[in-house]
């Protein structure tokens, strides 16, 4: 009887956290609504190799792990609706407005992950088609010179990925210290196709009128590149949340109406395994609360 009266759950985002939440809810006999604006997998599409996800002794490329996620959710019958949430409102109950529809769930799970931080330089229209913030958009590039701005895990992981595909890569660090894992630094340092420049803050981006290639000017000199990739950090993707929901956020979370899972709220702890575990725990909490209410 309880199963027939279970409140509806809407999950926004089909990265590792959202997928994990949906899988566990399905195991409880629930049918969550899973919305995704782009494609399953989230930032796993950017991951050269995931080496800290249990079960893969040699690591696994991010896109390959996404394939396994997709296979699993298809097998158990989870339906993903590809639509973008434009507005999230709570006035006595939820109203989730998307580009194509509107939903009134009882519980909302936000698993929207992150978006790139605002870029530190102006990107002119004439160079926009050569400037990126996600590495997966460049994975078809071959024999190109790609400049990466950043000095964290993402910058070095992207560099290794692109260099391994036959490109040359230059990493620009505006400071002198790197914040990536030591093993990423060691691998990049041992890769001839990757060069590293410190004290190189990007000041201006222009393009060659004839070739269209980028002309990059830094306080440490200039260089030419085919593409420019920013890896300067990310912030939570919550553009669709209204001010009213943000004001009520704590109360809605305390009463079991609203949950945040995965990278969207994990600050420095943005890892696939953490996101998946976060989703699993959240699904268990949702079911537990529903059961206690006798619904």
Residue pairs with C-beta under 8 A, 6 or more apart in sequence:
2 290
2 291
2 294
2 295
3 29
3 30
5 295
6 29
6 30
6 290
6 295
7 105
7 106
7 107
7 290
7 295
8 32
8 33
8 105
8 106
8 107
9 25
9 30
9 32
9 33
9 105
9 106
9 107
9 108
9 109
9 286
10 32
10 33
10 35
10 94
10 96
10 103
10 105
10 107
10 108
10 109
11 18
11 21
11 22
11 32
11 33
11 34
11 35
11 109
11 111
12 18
12 35
12 85
12 88
12 96
12 108
12 109
12 110
12 111
12 112
12 240
13 35
13 36
13 42
13 110
13 111
13 112
13 113
13 262
13 264
14 22
14 34
14 35
14 36
14 39
14 40
14 41
14 42
14 80
14 111
15 40
15 41
15 42
15 43
15 44
15 111
15 113
15 262
15 263
15 275
16 41
16 42
16 44
16 69
16 262
16 272
16 275
16 276
16 279
17 42
17 111
17 113
17 261
17 262
17 263
17 264
17 275
17 276
17 278
17 279
17 282
18 34
18 36
18 42
18 109
18 111
18 261
18 262
18 279
19 34
19 40
19 69
19 73
19 78
19 276
19 279
20 261
20 275
20 276
20 277
20 278
20 279
20 280
20 283
21 32
21 109
21 111
21 261
21 279
21 280
21 282
21 283
22 32
22 34
22 73
22 78
22 279
22 283
23 72
23 73
23 76
23 78
23 279
23 280
23 283
24 279
24 280
24 283
24 284
24 287
25 31
25 32
25 283
25 286
25 287
26 32
26 76
26 77
26 78
27 76
28 283
28 287
30 287
31 79
32 78
32 109
33 81
33 103
33 105
34 78
34 79
34 80
34 81
35 80
35 81
35 82
35 83
35 84
35 85
35 96
35 98
36 80
36 81
36 82
36 83
37 82
37 83
37 84
37 85
38 82
39 45
39 82
40 66
40 69
40 70
40 73
40 80
41 62
41 63
41 65
41 66
41 69
41 70
42 113
42 262
42 263
43 62
43 113
43 114
43 263
43 270
44 50
44 62
44 63
44 65
44 66
44 272
45 62
45 63
45 66
45 134
45 136
46 62
46 134
46 135
46 136
46 154
46 157
46 158
47 61
47 62
47 63
47 65
47 157
47 272
48 61
48 62
48 157
48 158
48 160
48 161
48 164
49 59
49 60
49 61
49 62
49 157
50 56
50 59
50 60
50 61
50 62
50 65
50 272
51 59
52 271
52 272
52 273
53 60
53 65
53 272
53 273
53 276
54 273
56 65
63 136
65 272
73 80
83 98
83 99
83 100
83 101
84 98
84 99
85 96
85 97
85 98
85 240
86 97
86 98
86 99
86 240
87 95
87 96
87 97
87 240
87 242
88 94
88 95
88 96
88 97
88 108
88 240
88 241
88 242
88 245
89 95
89 96
89 97
89 242
89 244
89 245
90 244
90 245
90 248
90 252
90 257
90 258
91 244
93 104
93 106
94 103
94 104
94 105
94 106
94 108
94 257
95 102
95 103
95 104
96 102
96 103
96 104
96 105
96 108
106 257
107 256
107 257
107 258
107 259
107 286
108 257
108 258
108 259
109 259
109 260
109 261
109 282
109 286
110 238
110 241
110 258
110 259
110 260
110 261
110 264
111 260
111 261
111 262
111 264
111 275
111 279
112 236
112 237
112 238
112 240
112 264
113 237
113 262
113 263
113 264
114 234
114 235
114 236
114 237
114 263
114 264
114 270
115 234
115 235
115 236
115 237
115 239
116 133
116 134
116 230
116 232
116 233
116 234
117 232
117 233
117 234
117 235
119 133
119 230
119 232
120 202
120 232
121 202
121 203
121 204
121 205
122 205
123 131
123 205
124 205
124 206
124 207
126 207
127 205
127 206
127 207
127 214
127 228
130 207
130 212
130 213
130 214
130 226
130 227
130 228
131 205
131 214
131 227
131 228
131 229
131 230
132 138
132 227
132 228
132 229
132 230
133 229
133 230
133 231
135 154
135 158
135 161
135 162
135 229
135 231
138 146
138 162
138 227
138 229
139 161
139 162
139 165
141 162
141 165
141 167
141 226
141 227
142 165
142 166
142 167
143 166
143 167
144 167
144 168
144 226
144 227
145 167
145 168
145 169
145 170
145 224
145 225
145 226
145 227
146 162
146 167
146 168
146 169
146 170
146 225
146 226
146 227
146 228
146 229
147 169
147 170
147 171
147 172
147 214
147 216
147 223
147 225
147 227
147 228
147 229
148 155
148 158
148 159
148 162
148 169
148 170
148 171
148 172
148 228
148 229
148 230
148 231
149 155
149 172
149 202
149 228
149 229
149 230
149 231
149 232
150 171
150 172
150 173
150 230
150 231
150 232
150 233
151 171
151 173
151 174
151 175
151 177
151 178
151 179
151 180
152 178
152 179
152 180
152 231
152 233
153 179
153 180
153 181
153 184
154 231
155 171
155 180
155 231
156 171
156 178
156 180
156 181
156 184
156 185
156 187
156 188
157 180
157 184
158 229
158 231
159 169
159 171
159 188
159 191
159 194
160 184
160 187
160 188
160 191
160 194
162 169
162 229
163 169
163 191
163 193
163 194
167 193
168 193
168 194
168 195
169 193
169 194
169 195
170 194
170 195
170 196
170 197
170 223
170 225
171 188
171 194
171 195
171 196
171 197
172 197
172 200
172 201
172 202
172 218
173 196
173 197
173 198
173 199
173 200
174 199
174 200
174 201
174 202
175 198
175 199
176 198
176 199
178 185
188 194
188 196
189 196
197 218
197 220
199 219
199 220
200 218
200 219
200 220
200 221
201 218
201 219
201 220
202 216
202 217
202 218
203 217
203 218
203 219
204 216
204 217
205 214
205 215
205 216
205 217
205 228
206 214
206 215
206 217
207 213
207 214
207 215
208 214
208 215
208 224
213 224
213 225
213 226
214 224
214 225
214 226
214 227
214 228
215 222
215 224
216 222
216 223
216 224
216 225
216 228
234 263
234 270
236 263
236 264
236 265
237 264
238 246
238 264
245 252
245 258
249 258
252 258
253 259
253 260
256 285
256 286
256 289
259 282
259 285
259 286
261 275
261 278
261 279
261 282
262 270
262 274
262 275
262 278
262 279
263 270
263 275
266 274
266 275
266 278
